[in-house]
Amino acid sequence: MFSVMGPANAIKDHIRDWFVGTEPGDYASMAVISDGKTYGVPKGVGFSFPCETKNFDYKIVDDFVLDEFTKNKIEKSYKEIVDELSLISFKIE
């Protein structure tokens, strides 16, 4: 049986971080639309990024140095998103 508590808790945490904000030097993972300049994720794709948040605003933390393993994982995740989108009539522009 599918539990709704896991996703509900994640939504609660997401909204809390978005409103209350992250502590200085900390970040929250948030699904936001890519600007095309960060971590190699093409523009317009909804993707989970490390973000600093405060008062319903966010800023992608873009200064992490990524090793090859992490770069490959990001690329693999992006390709999975593109593959899933190809199953529906929707185009990324």
Distance bins in CASP14 RR format, pairs under 12 A and 6 or more apart:
PFRMAT RR
TARGET T0000
AUTHOR 0000-0000-0000
RMODE 2
METHOD distances of the structure
MODEL  1
2 8 0 0 0 0 0 1 0 0 0 0 0
3 9 0 0 0 0 1 0 0 0 0 0 0
3 10 0 0 0 0 0 1 0 0 0 0 0
4 10 0 0 0 0 0 1 0 0 0 0 0
4 11 0 0 0 0 0 1 0 0 0 0 0
4 12 0 0 0 0 0 1 0 0 0 0 0
5 11 0 0 0 0 0 1 0 0 0 0 0
5 12 0 0 0 0 0 1 0 0 0 0 0
6 12 0 0 0 0 1 0 0 0 0 0 0
6 13 0 0 0 0 1 0 0 0 0 0 0
6 14 0 0 0 0 0 1 0 0 0 0 0
7 13 0 0 0 0 0 1 0 0 0 0 0
7 14 0 0 0 0 0 1 0 0 0 0 0
8 14 0 0 0 0 0 1 0 0 0 0 0
8 15 0 0 0 0 0 1 0 0 0 0 0
9 15 0 0 0 0 0 1 0 0 0 0 0
9 16 0 0 0 0 0 1 0 0 0 0 0
10 16 0 0 0 0 0 1 0 0 0 0 0
10 17 0 0 0 0 0 1 0 0 0 0 0
10 28 0 0 0 0 0 1 0 0 0 0 0
10 29 0 0 0 0 1 0 0 0 0 0 0
10 30 0 0 0 0 0 1 0 0 0 0 0
10 31 0 0 0 0 0 1 0 0 0 0 0
10 48 0 0 0 0 0 1 0 0 0 0 0
11 17 0 0 0 0 0 1 0 0 0 0 0
11 18 0 0 0 0 0 1 0 0 0 0 0
11 30 0 0 0 0 0 1 0 0 0 0 0
11 31 0 0 0 0 0 1 0 0 0 0 0
12 18 0 0 0 0 0 1 0 0 0 0 0
12 19 0 0 0 0 0 1 0 0 0 0 0
12 20 0 0 0 0 0 1 0 0 0 0 0
13 19 0 0 0 0 0 1 0 0 0 0 0
13 20 0 0 0 0 0 1 0 0 0 0 0
13 21 0 0 0 0 0 1 0 0 0 0 0
13 22 0 0 0 0 0 1 0 0 0 0 0
13 28 1 0 0 1 0 0 0 0 0 0 0
13 29 0 0 0 0 1 0 0 0 0 0 0
13 30 0 0 0 0 0 1 0 0 0 0 0
13 53 0 0 0 0 0 1 0 0 0 0 0
14 20 0 0 0 0 0 1 0 0 0 0 0
14 21 0 0 0 0 0 1 0 0 0 0 0
14 22 0 0 0 0 0 1 0 0 0 0 0
14 28 1 0 0 1 0 0 0 0 0 0 0
14 29 0 0 0 0 1 0 0 0 0 0 0
14 30 1 0 0 1 0 0 0 0 0 0 0
14 31 0 0 0 0 1 0 0 0 0 0 0
14 32 0 0 0 0 0 1 0 0 0 0 0
14 48 0 0 0 0 0 1 0 0 0 0 0
14 51 0 0 0 0 0 1 0 0 0 0 0
14 53 0 0 0 0 1 0 0 0 0 0 0
14 56 0 0 0 0 0 1 0 0 0 0 0
14 58 0 0 0 0 0 1 0 0 0 0 0
15 21 0 0 0 0 0 1 0 0 0 0 0
15 28 0 0 0 0 0 1 0 0 0 0 0
15 30 0 0 0 0 0 1 0 0 0 0 0
15 53 0 0 0 0 0 1 0 0 0 0 0
15 56 0 0 0 0 1 0 0 0 0 0 0
16 22 0 0 0 0 0 1 0 0 0 0 0
16 28 0 0 0 0 1 0 0 0 0 0 0
16 30 0 0 0 0 0 1 0 0 0 0 0
16 53 0 0 0 0 1 0 0 0 0 0 0
16 56 0 0 0 0 0 1 0 0 0 0 0
17 23 0 0 0 0 0 1 0 0 0 0 0
17 26 0 0 0 0 1 0 0 0 0 0 0
17 27 0 0 0 0 1 0 0 0 0 0 0
17 28 1 1 0 0 0 0 0 0 0 0 0
17 29 0 0 0 0 1 0 0 0 0 0 0
17 30 1 0 0 1 0 0 0 0 0 0 0
17 50 0 0 0 0 0 1 0 0 0 0 0
17 51 0 0 0 0 1 0 0 0 0 0 0
17 52 0 0 0 0 1 0 0 0 0 0 0
17 53 1 0 1 0 0 0 0 0 0 0 0
17 54 0 0 0 0 1 0 0 0 0 0 0
17 55 0 0 0 0 0 1 0 0 0 0 0
17 56 0 0 0 0 0 1 0 0 0 0 0
17 57 0 0 0 0 0 1 0 0 0 0 0
17 58 0 0 0 0 1 0 0 0 0 0 0
18 28 1 0 0 1 0 0 0 0 0 0 0
18 29 0 0 0 0 0 1 0 0 0 0 0
18 30 1 0 0 1 0 0 0 0 0 0 0
18 31 0 0 0 0 0 1 0 0 0 0 0
18 32 0 0 0 0 0 1 0 0 0 0 0
18 51 0 0 0 0 1 0 0 0 0 0 0
18 52 0 0 0 0 0 1 0 0 0 0 0
18 53 1 0 1 0 0 0 0 0 0 0 0
18 54 0 0 0 0 1 0 0 0 0 0 0
18 55 0 0 0 0 1 0 0 0 0 0 0
18 56 1 0 1 0 0 0 0 0 0 0 0
18 57 0 0 0 0 1 0 0 0 0 0 0
18 58 1 0 0 1 0 0 0 0 0 0 0
19 28 0 0 0 0 0 1 0 0 0 0 0
19 53 0 0 0 0 1 0 0 0 0 0 0
19 54 0 0 0 0 1 0 0 0 0 0 0
19 55 1 0 0 1 0 0 0 0 0 0 0
19 56 1 0 1 0 0 0 0 0 0 0 0
19 57 0 0 0 0 1 0 0 0 0 0 0
19 58 0 0 0 0 0 1 0 0 0 0 0
20 26 0 0 0 0 0 1 0 0 0 0 0
20 28 0 0 0 0 0 1 0 0 0 0 0
20 53 0 0 0 0 1 0 0 0 0 0 0
20 54 0 0 0 0 1 0 0 0 0 0 0
20 55 0 0 0 0 1 0 0 0 0 0 0
20 56 0 0 0 0 0 1 0 0 0 0 0
21 27 0 0 0 0 0 1 0 0 0 0 0
21 28 1 0 0 1 0 0 0 0 0 0 0
21 30 0 0 0 0 0 1 0 0 0 0 0
21 51 0 0 0 0 1 0 0 0 0 0 0
21 52 1 0 0 1 0 0 0 0 0 0 0
21 53 1 0 1 0 0 0 0 0 0 0 0
21 54 1 0 1 0 0 0 0 0 0 0 0
21 55 1 0 0 1 0 0 0 0 0 0 0
21 56 0 0 0 0 1 0 0 0 0 0 0
21 57 0 0 0 0 1 0 0 0 0 0 0
21 58 0 0 0 0 1 0 0 0 0 0 0
21 59 0 0 0 0 0 1 0 0 0 0 0
22 28 1 0 1 0 0 0 0 0 0 0 0
22 29 0 0 0 0 0 1 0 0 0 0 0
22 30 0 0 0 0 1 0 0 0 0 0 0
22 50 0 0 0 0 1 0 0 0 0 0 0
22 51 1 0 0 1 0 0 0 0 0 0 0
22 52 1 0 1 0 0 0 0 0 0 0 0
22 53 1 0 1 0 0 0 0 0 0 0 0
22 54 1 0 0 1 0 0 0 0 0 0 0
22 55 0 0 0 0 0 1 0 0 0 0 0
22 57 0 0 0 0 0 1 0 0 0 0 0
22 58 0 0 0 0 1 0 0 0 0 0 0
22 59 0 0 0 0 1 0 0 0 0 0 0
22 61 0 0 0 0 1 0 0 0 0 0 0
23 52 0 0 0 0 1 0 0 0 0 0 0
23 53 0 0 0 0 0 1 0 0 0 0 0
23 54 0 0 0 0 0 1 0 0 0 0 0
24 52 0 0 0 0 1 0 0 0 0 0 0
24 53 0 0 0 0 0 1 0 0 0 0 0
24 54 0 0 0 0 0 1 0 0 0 0 0
25 50 0 0 0 0 0 1 0 0 0 0 0
25 51 0 0 0 0 0 1 0 0 0 0 0
25 52 1 0 0 1 0 0 0 0 0 0 0
25 53 0 0 0 0 0 1 0 0 0 0 0
25 54 0 0 0 0 0 1 0 0 0 0 0
25 59 0 0 0 0 0 1 0 0 0 0 0
25 61 0 0 0 0 1 0 0 0 0 0 0
25 63 0 0 0 0 0 1 0 0 0 0 0
26 50 0 0 0 0 1 0 0 0 0 0 0
26 51 0 0 0 0 0 1 0 0 0 0 0
26 52 1 0 0 1 0 0 0 0 0 0 0
26 53 0 0 0 0 1 0 0 0 0 0 0
26 54 0 0 0 0 0 1 0 0 0 0 0
26 61 0 0 0 0 1 0 0 0 0 0 0
27 48 0 0 0 0 0 1 0 0 0 0 0
27 49 0 0 0 0 1 0 0 0 0 0 0
27 50 1 0 1 0 0 0 0 0 0 0 0
27 51 1 0 1 0 0 0 0 0 0 0 0
27 52 1 0 1 0 0 0 0 0 0 0 0
27 53 0 0 0 0 1 0 0 0 0 0 0
27 54 0 0 0 0 0 1 0 0 0 0 0
27 58 0 0 0 0 1 0 0 0 0 0 0
27 59 0 0 0 0 1 0 0 0 0 0 0
27 60 0 0 0 0 1 0 0 0 0 0 0
27 61 1 0 1 0 0 0 0 0 0 0 0
27 62 0 0 0 0 0 1 0 0 0 0 0
27 63 0 0 0 0 0 1 0 0 0 0 0
27 64 0 0 0 0 1 0 0 0 0 0 0
28 48 0 0 0 0 1 0 0 0 0 0 0
28 49 0 0 0 0 1 0 0 0 0 0 0
28 50 1 0 0 1 0 0 0 0 0 0 0
28 51 1 0 1 0 0 0 0 0 0 0 0
28 52 0 0 0 0 1 0 0 0 0 0 0
28 53 1 0 1 0 0 0 0 0 0 0 0
28 54 0 0 0 0 0 1 0 0 0 0 0
28 58 0 0 0 0 1 0 0 0 0 0 0
28 59 0 0 0 0 0 1 0 0 0 0 0
28 60 0 0 0 0 0 1 0 0 0 0 0
28 61 0 0 0 0 1 0 0 0 0 0 0
29 47 0 0 0 0 0 1 0 0 0 0 0
29 48 1 0 1 0 0 0 0 0 0 0 0
29 49 1 0 0 1 0 0 0 0 0 0 0
29 50 1 0 0 1 0 0 0 0 0 0 0
29 51 1 0 0 1 0 0 0 0 0 0 0
29 52 0 0 0 0 0 1 0 0 0 0 0
29 53 0 0 0 0 0 1 0 0 0 0 0
29 58 0 0 0 0 0 1 0 0 0 0 0
29 60 0 0 0 0 0 1 0 0 0 0 0
29 61 0 0 0 0 0 1 0 0 0 0 0
30 46 0 0 0 0 0 1 0 0 0 0 0
30 47 0 0 0 0 1 0 0 0 0 0 0
30 48 1 0 0 1 0 0 0 0 0 0 0
30 49 1 0 0 1 0 0 0 0 0 0 0
30 50 0 0 0 0 1 0 0 0 0 0 0
30 51 1 0 1 0 0 0 0 0 0 0 0
30 52 0 0 0 0 1 0 0 0 0 0 0
30 53 1 0 0 1 0 0 0 0 0 0 0
30 56 0 0 0 0 0 1 0 0 0 0 0
30 57 0 0 0 0 0 1 0 0 0 0 0
30 58 1 0 0 1 0 0 0 0 0 0 0
30 59 0 0 0 0 0 1 0 0 0 0 0
30 60 0 0 0 0 1 0 0 0 0 0 0
30 61 0 0 0 0 0 1 0 0 0 0 0
31 41 0 0 0 0 0 1 0 0 0 0 0
31 45 0 0 0 0 0 1 0 0 0 0 0
31 46 1 0 1 0 0 0 0 0 0 0 0
31 47 1 0 0 1 0 0 0 0 0 0 0
31 48 1 0 1 0 0 0 0 0 0 0 0
31 49 1 0 0 1 0 0 0 0 0 0 0
31 50 0 0 0 0 0 1 0 0 0 0 0
31 51 0 0 0 0 1 0 0 0 0 0 0
31 58 0 0 0 0 0 1 0 0 0 0 0
31 60 0 0 0 0 0 1 0 0 0 0 0
31 77 0 0 0 0 0 1 0 0 0 0 0
31 81 0 0 0 0 0 1 0 0 0 0 0
32 38 0 0 0 0 1 0 0 0 0 0 0
32 39 0 0 0 0 0 1 0 0 0 0 0
32 41 0 0 0 0 0 1 0 0 0 0 0
32 43 0 0 0 0 0 1 0 0 0 0 0
32 44 0 0 0 0 1 0 0 0 0 0 0
32 45 0 0 0 0 1 0 0 0 0 0 0
32 46 1 0 0 1 0 0 0 0 0 0 0
32 47 1 0 0 1 0 0 0 0 0 0 0
32 48 0 0 0 0 1 0 0 0 0 0 0
32 49 1 0 1 0 0 0 0 0 0 0 0
32 50 0 0 0 0 0 1 0 0 0 0 0
32 51 1 0 0 1 0 0 0 0 0 0 0
32 52 0 0 0 0 0 1 0 0 0 0 0
32 53 0 0 0 0 0 1 0 0 0 0 0
32 57 0 0 0 0 0 1 0 0 0 0 0
32 58 1 0 0 1 0 0 0 0 0 0 0
32 59 0 0 0 0 1 0 0 0 0 0 0
32 60 1 0 0 1 0 0 0 0 0 0 0
32 61 0 0 0 0 0 1 0 0 0 0 0
32 62 0 0 0 0 0 1 0 0 0 0 0
33 41 0 0 0 0 1 0 0 0 0 0 0
33 42 0 0 0 0 0 1 0 0 0 0 0
33 43 0 0 0 0 1 0 0 0 0 0 0
33 44 1 0 1 0 0 0 0 0 0 0 0
33 45 1 0 0 1 0 0 0 0 0 0 0
33 46 1 0 1 0 0 0 0 0 0 0 0
33 47 1 0 0 1 0 0 0 0 0 0 0
33 48 0 0 0 0 0 1 0 0 0 0 0
33 49 0 0 0 0 1 0 0 0 0 0 0
33 51 0 0 0 0 0 1 0 0 0 0 0
33 58 0 0 0 0 0 1 0 0 0 0 0
33 60 0 0 0 0 0 1 0 0 0 0 0
33 92 0 0 0 0 0 1 0 0 0 0 0
34 40 0 0 0 0 1 0 0 0 0 0 0
34 41 1 0 1 0 0 0 0 0 0 0 0
34 42 1 0 0 1 0 0 0 0 0 0 0
34 43 1 0 1 0 0 0 0 0 0 0 0
34 44 1 0 1 0 0 0 0 0 0 0 0
34 45 1 0 1 0 0 0 0 0 0 0 0
34 46 1 0 0 1 0 0 0 0 0 0 0
34 47 1 0 1 0 0 0 0 0 0 0 0
34 48 0 0 0 0 0 1 0 0 0 0 0
34 49 1 0 0 1 0 0 0 0 0 0 0
34 60 0 0 0 0 1 0 0 0 0 0 0
34 62 0 0 0 0 0 1 0 0 0 0 0
34 74 0 0 0 0 0 1 0 0 0 0 0
34 77 0 0 0 0 0 1 0 0 0 0 0
34 78 0 0 0 0 1 0 0 0 0 0 0
34 81 0 0 0 0 0 1 0 0 0 0 0
34 92 0 0 0 0 0 1 0 0 0 0 0
35 41 0 0 0 0 1 0 0 0 0 0 0
35 42 0 0 0 0 1 0 0 0 0 0 0
35 43 1 0 0 1 0 0 0 0 0 0 0
35 44 1 0 0 1 0 0 0 0 0 0 0
35 45 0 0 0 0 0 1 0 0 0 0 0
35 46 0 0 0 0 0 1 0 0 0 0 0
35 47 0 0 0 0 0 1 0 0 0 0 0
35 49 0 0 0 0 1 0 0 0 0 0 0
35 58 0 0 0 0 0 1 0 0 0 0 0
35 59 0 0 0 0 0 1 0 0 0 0 0
35 60 1 0 0 1 0 0 0 0 0 0 0
35 62 0 0 0 0 1 0 0 0 0 0 0
36 42 1 0 1 0 0 0 0 0 0 0 0
36 43 1 1 0 0 0 0 0 0 0 0 0
36 44 1 0 0 1 0 0 0 0 0 0 0
36 45 0 0 0 0 1 0 0 0 0 0 0
36 46 0 0 0 0 0 1 0 0 0 0 0
36 47 0 0 0 0 1 0 0 0 0 0 0
36 49 0 0 0 0 0 1 0 0 0 0 0
36 60 0 0 0 0 0 1 0 0 0 0 0
36 62 0 0 0 0 0 1 0 0 0 0 0
36 78 0 0 0 0 0 1 0 0 0 0 0
36 92 0 0 0 0 0 1 0 0 0 0 0
37 43 1 0 0 1 0 0 0 0 0 0 0
37 44 0 0 0 0 0 1 0 0 0 0 0
37 49 0 0 0 0 0 1 0 0 0 0 0
37 60 0 0 0 0 1 0 0 0 0 0 0
37 62 1 0 0 1 0 0 0 0 0 0 0
38 44 0 0 0 0 0 1 0 0 0 0 0
38 45 0 0 0 0 0 1 0 0 0 0 0
38 46 0 0 0 0 0 1 0 0 0 0 0
38 47 0 0 0 0 1 0 0 0 0 0 0
38 48 0 0 0 0 0 1 0 0 0 0 0
38 49 1 0 0 1 0 0 0 0 0 0 0
38 50 0 0 0 0 1 0 0 0 0 0 0
38 51 0 0 0 0 0 1 0 0 0 0 0
38 59 0 0 0 0 0 1 0 0 0 0 0
38 60 1 0 1 0 0 0 0 0 0 0 0
38 61 0 0 0 0 1 0 0 0 0 0 0
38 62 1 0 1 0 0 0 0 0 0 0 0
38 63 0 0 0 0 0 1 0 0 0 0 0
38 64 0 0 0 0 1 0 0 0 0 0 0
38 66 0 0 0 0 0 1 0 0 0 0 0
38 74 0 0 0 0 0 1 0 0 0 0 0
39 45 0 0 0 0 0 1 0 0 0 0 0
39 47 0 0 0 0 1 0 0 0 0 0 0
39 48 0 0 0 0 0 1 0 0 0 0 0
39 49 1 0 0 1 0 0 0 0 0 0 0
39 50 0 0 0 0 1 0 0 0 0 0 0
39 60 0 0 0 0 1 0 0 0 0 0 0
39 61 0 0 0 0 0 1 0 0 0 0 0
39 62 1 0 0 1 0 0 0 0 0 0 0
39 63 0 0 0 0 0 1 0 0 0 0 0
39 64 1 0 0 1 0 0 0 0 0 0 0
39 65 0 0 0 0 0 1 0 0 0 0 0
39 66 1 0 0 1 0 0 0 0 0 0 0
39 70 0 0 0 0 1 0 0 0 0 0 0
39 71 0 0 0 0 1 0 0 0 0 0 0
39 73 0 0 0 0 0 1 0 0 0 0 0
39 74 1 0 1 0 0 0 0 0 0 0 0
39 75 0 0 0 0 1 0 0 0 0 0 0
39 77 0 0 0 0 0 1 0 0 0 0 0
39 78 0 0 0 0 1 0 0 0 0 0 0
40 47 0 0 0 0 1 0 0 0 0 0 0
40 49 0 0 0 0 0 1 0 0 0 0 0
40 60 0 0 0 0 0 1 0 0 0 0 0
40 62 0 0 0 0 0 1 0 0 0 0 0
40 66 0 0 0 0 1 0 0 0 0 0 0
40 70 0 0 0 0 0 1 0 0 0 0 0
40 71 0 0 0 0 1 0 0 0 0 0 0
40 72 0 0 0 0 0 1 0 0 0 0 0
40 74 1 0 0 1 0 0 0 0 0 0 0
40 75 0 0 0 0 1 0 0 0 0 0 0
40 77 0 0 0 0 0 1 0 0 0 0 0
40 78 0 0 0 0 1 0 0 0 0 0 0
41 47 1 0 1 0 0 0 0 0 0 0 0
41 48 0 0 0 0 1 0 0 0 0 0 0
41 49 1 0 0 1 0 0 0 0 0 0 0
41 60 0 0 0 0 1 0 0 0 0 0 0
41 62 0 0 0 0 0 1 0 0 0 0 0
41 66 0 0 0 0 0 1 0 0 0 0 0
41 71 0 0 0 0 0 1 0 0 0 0 0
41 73 0 0 0 0 0 1 0 0 0 0 0
41 74 1 0 0 1 0 0 0 0 0 0 0
41 75 0 0 0 0 1 0 0 0 0 0 0
41 77 0 0 0 0 1 0 0 0 0 0 0
41 78 1 0 1 0 0 0 0 0 0 0 0
41 79 0 0 0 0 0 1 0 0 0 0 0
41 81 0 0 0 0 1 0 0 0 0 0 0
41 82 0 0 0 0 0 1 0 0 0 0 0
41 92 0 0 0 0 0 1 0 0 0 0 0
42 74 0 0 0 0 0 1 0 0 0 0 0
42 75 0 0 0 0 0 1 0 0 0 0 0
42 78 1 0 0 1 0 0 0 0 0 0 0
42 79 0 0 0 0 0 1 0 0 0 0 0
42 81 0 0 0 0 1 0 0 0 0 0 0
42 82 0 0 0 0 1 0 0 0 0 0 0
42 85 0 0 0 0 0 1 0 0 0 0 0
42 92 1 0 0 1 0 0 0 0 0 0 0
42 93 0 0 0 0 0 1 0 0 0 0 0
43 78 0 0 0 0 0 1 0 0 0 0 0
43 92 0 0 0 0 1 0 0 0 0 0 0
43 93 0 0 0 0 1 0 0 0 0 0 0
44 78 0 0 0 0 0 1 0 0 0 0 0
44 81 0 0 0 0 0 1 0 0 0 0 0
44 82 0 0 0 0 0 1 0 0 0 0 0
44 85 0 0 0 0 0 1 0 0 0 0 0
44 90 0 0 0 0 0 1 0 0 0 0 0
44 91 0 0 0 0 0 1 0 0 0 0 0
44 92 1 0 0 1 0 0 0 0 0 0 0
44 93 1 0 0 1 0 0 0 0 0 0 0
45 74 0 0 0 0 0 1 0 0 0 0 0
45 77 0 0 0 0 1 0 0 0 0 0 0
45 78 1 0 0 1 0 0 0 0 0 0 0
45 79 0 0 0 0 0 1 0 0 0 0 0
45 80 0 0 0 0 0 1 0 0 0 0 0
45 81 1 0 0 1 0 0 0 0 0 0 0
45 82 0 0 0 0 1 0 0 0 0 0 0
45 84 0 0 0 0 0 1 0 0 0 0 0
45 85 0 0 0 0 1 0 0 0 0 0 0
45 90 0 0 0 0 0 1 0 0 0 0 0
45 91 0 0 0 0 0 1 0 0 0 0 0
45 92 1 0 0 1 0 0 0 0 0 0 0
45 93 0 0 0 0 0 1 0 0 0 0 0
46 60 0 0 0 0 0 1 0 0 0 0 0
46 77 0 0 0 0 0 1 0 0 0 0 0
46 78 0 0 0 0 1 0 0 0 0 0 0
46 81 1 0 0 1 0 0 0 0 0 0 0
46 82 0 0 0 0 0 1 0 0 0 0 0
46 84 0 0 0 0 0 1 0 0 0 0 0
46 85 0 0 0 0 0 1 0 0 0 0 0
46 92 0 0 0 0 1 0 0 0 0 0 0
47 60 0 0 0 0 1 0 0 0 0 0 0
47 73 0 0 0 0 0 1 0 0 0 0 0
47 74 0 0 0 0 1 0 0 0 0 0 0
47 75 0 0 0 0 0 1 0 0 0 0 0
47 77 1 0 0 1 0 0 0 0 0 0 0
47 78 1 0 0 1 0 0 0 0 0 0 0
47 80 0 0 0 0 0 1 0 0 0 0 0
47 81 1 0 0 1 0 0 0 0 0 0 0
47 82 0 0 0 0 0 1 0 0 0 0 0
47 92 0 0 0 0 0 1 0 0 0 0 0
48 60 0 0 0 0 0 1 0 0 0 0 0
48 73 0 0 0 0 0 1 0 0 0 0 0
48 74 0 0 0 0 1 0 0 0 0 0 0
48 77 0 0 0 0 1 0 0 0 0 0 0
48 78 0 0 0 0 0 1 0 0 0 0 0
48 81 0 0 0 0 0 1 0 0 0 0 0
49 58 0 0 0 0 1 0 0 0 0 0 0
49 59 0 0 0 0 1 0 0 0 0 0 0
49 60 1 0 1 0 0 0 0 0 0 0 0
49 61 1 0 0 1 0 0 0 0 0 0 0
49 62 0 0 0 0 1 0 0 0 0 0 0
49 64 0 0 0 0 1 0 0 0 0 0 0
49 74 0 0 0 0 1 0 0 0 0 0 0
49 77 0 0 0 0 0 1 0 0 0 0 0
50 58 0 0 0 0 0 1 0 0 0 0 0
50 59 0 0 0 0 1 0 0 0 0 0 0
50 60 1 0 0 1 0 0 0 0 0 0 0
50 61 1 0 1 0 0 0 0 0 0 0 0
50 62 0 0 0 0 1 0 0 0 0 0 0
50 63 0 0 0 0 1 0 0 0 0 0 0
50 64 1 0 0 1 0 0 0 0 0 0 0
50 66 0 0 0 0 0 1 0 0 0 0 0
50 70 0 0 0 0 0 1 0 0 0 0 0
50 74 0 0 0 0 0 1 0 0 0 0 0
51 57 0 0 0 0 1 0 0 0 0 0 0
51 58 1 0 1 0 0 0 0 0 0 0 0
51 59 1 0 0 1 0 0 0 0 0 0 0
51 60 1 0 1 0 0 0 0 0 0 0 0
51 61 1 0 0 1 0 0 0 0 0 0 0
51 62 0 0 0 0 1 0 0 0 0 0 0
51 64 0 0 0 0 0 1 0 0 0 0 0
52 58 1 0 0 1 0 0 0 0 0 0 0
52 59 1 0 1 0 0 0 0 0 0 0 0
52 60 0 0 0 0 1 0 0 0 0 0 0
52 61 1 0 1 0 0 0 0 0 0 0 0
52 62 0 0 0 0 0 1 0 0 0 0 0
52 63 0 0 0 0 0 1 0 0 0 0 0
53 59 1 0 0 1 0 0 0 0 0 0 0
53 60 0 0 0 0 0 1 0 0 0 0 0
53 61 0 0 0 0 0 1 0 0 0 0 0
64 70 0 0 0 0 1 0 0 0 0 0 0
64 71 0 0 0 0 0 1 0 0 0 0 0
64 74 0 0 0 0 0 1 0 0 0 0 0
65 71 0 0 0 0 0 1 0 0 0 0 0
66 72 0 0 0 0 1 0 0 0 0 0 0
66 73 0 0 0 0 1 0 0 0 0 0 0
66 74 1 0 0 1 0 0 0 0 0 0 0
66 75 0 0 0 0 0 1 0 0 0 0 0
67 73 0 0 0 0 1 0 0 0 0 0 0
67 74 0 0 0 0 0 1 0 0 0 0 0
68 74 0 0 0 0 0 1 0 0 0 0 0
68 75 0 0 0 0 0 1 0 0 0 0 0
69 75 0 0 0 0 0 1 0 0 0 0 0
69 76 0 0 0 0 0 1 0 0 0 0 0
70 76 0 0 0 0 0 1 0 0 0 0 0
70 77 0 0 0 0 0 1 0 0 0 0 0
71 77 0 0 0 0 0 1 0 0 0 0 0
71 78 0 0 0 0 0 1 0 0 0 0 0
72 78 0 0 0 0 0 1 0 0 0 0 0
72 79 0 0 0 0 0 1 0 0 0 0 0
73 79 0 0 0 0 0 1 0 0 0 0 0
73 80 0 0 0 0 0 1 0 0 0 0 0
74 80 0 0 0 0 0 1 0 0 0 0 0
74 81 0 0 0 0 0 1 0 0 0 0 0
75 81 0 0 0 0 0 1 0 0 0 0 0
75 82 0 0 0 0 0 1 0 0 0 0 0
76 82 0 0 0 0 0 1 0 0 0 0 0
76 83 0 0 0 0 0 1 0 0 0 0 0
77 83 0 0 0 0 0 1 0 0 0 0 0
77 84 0 0 0 0 0 1 0 0 0 0 0
78 84 0 0 0 0 0 1 0 0 0 0 0
78 85 0 0 0 0 0 1 0 0 0 0 0
78 92 0 0 0 0 0 1 0 0 0 0 0
79 85 0 0 0 0 0 1 0 0 0 0 0
79 86 0 0 0 0 0 1 0 0 0 0 0
80 86 0 0 0 0 0 1 0 0 0 0 0
80 87 0 0 0 0 0 1 0 0 0 0 0
81 87 0 0 0 0 0 1 0 0 0 0 0
81 88 0 0 0 0 0 1 0 0 0 0 0
81 90 0 0 0 0 0 1 0 0 0 0 0
81 92 0 0 0 0 1 0 0 0 0 0 0
82 88 0 0 0 0 0 1 0 0 0 0 0
82 90 0 0 0 0 0 1 0 0 0 0 0
82 91 0 0 0 0 0 1 0 0 0 0 0
82 92 1 0 0 1 0 0 0 0 0 0 0
84 90 0 0 0 0 1 0 0 0 0 0 0
84 92 0 0 0 0 0 1 0 0 0 0 0
85 91 0 0 0 0 1 0 0 0 0 0 0
85 92 1 0 0 1 0 0 0 0 0 0 0
85 93 0 0 0 0 0 1 0 0 0 0 0
86 92 0 0 0 0 1 0 0 0 0 0 0
END
